[in-house]
Amino acid sequence: MQDVFFVLTVTDRVNGEKFINFTREHGASIVFSLPGEGTAGHDMLSMLGLEATEKAVLFSVLTGEAKKKLLRGLVGKMCIDIPGAGIALSVPVGSIGGNIALKALLGEQELAAGEEKAMNTMPYSLITVIANSGCTDMVMDAARSSGATGGTVLHVKGAGAAHAEKFFGMSIADEKEMILIATTREQAGPIMKAVMAQAGLNTRAHAICFSMPVDQIAGFRLTRPGEEDEE
């Protein structure tokens, strides 16, 4: 779908409300928020100046122009690029279920026509790993061995997945951990291979993973030079 983006923002939980308000001020009609946990090890936390790993994970849907302004604002005003402040990224939306749903998600945002970007040329990737509860360290140790710098873990529970349970040989309905890892497109393949080799279906983590293309990112460690000024 042209000019509509899913925006994911992760920040310290104590700053969650400020980031929610900031996102709404930049046009988001709906902002979903849920608690998450950082996965950085103690040495990484010390280096980043973080005292805790509790995170606020925000989801919103924005037009291309609103998305660019939000990401610029997150860097320029909310200082999300300062170590420990958080990270934000955008993923192009493939489709939305009808005009009513589109209006509900976009609110007063004006939808502009534009060319769709080729998915395989986008510079970043968001890796999603689903693993058994209590196995985040195993997953992140594997991911870090191929260049990942950290991630965010969400505690989730599957539903209505009888076919998947039979296919994967695991109970999707049990408590799971969903680990989100933002990385460059070039690193995504090696990281996923490492996760599957070291924490895959033949381990107690029983992890499965997939990645989604990300067109823009704001935050520490992954922002490319000059991207925060993109028009």
Sequence and secondary structure as in RCSB ss.txt:
>XXXX:A:sequence
MQDVFFVLTVTDRVNGEKFINFTREHGASIVFSLPGEGTAGHDMLSMLGLEATEKAVLFSVLTGEAKKKLLRGLV
GKMCIDIPGAGIALSVPVGSIGGNIALKALLGEQELAAGEEKAMNTMPYSLITVIANSGCTDMVMDAARSSGATG
GTVLHVKGAGAAHAEKFFGMSIADEKEMILIATTREQAGPIMKAVMAQAGLNTRAHAICFSMPVDQIAGFRLTRP
GEEDEE
>XXXX:A:secstr
 TTEEEEEEEEEGGGHHHHHHHHHHTT S EEEEEEEE   HHHHHHHT S  EEEEEEEEEEHHHHHHHHHHHH
HTS TTSTTSEEEEEEE    SSHHHHHHHHTT          GGG SEEEEEEEEETT HHHHHHHHHTTT   
 EEEEEE  S HHHHHHHTS TTSEEEEEEEEEEHHHHHHHHHHHHHHHSTTSTT  EEEEEEESEEEETTT  T
TGGG  
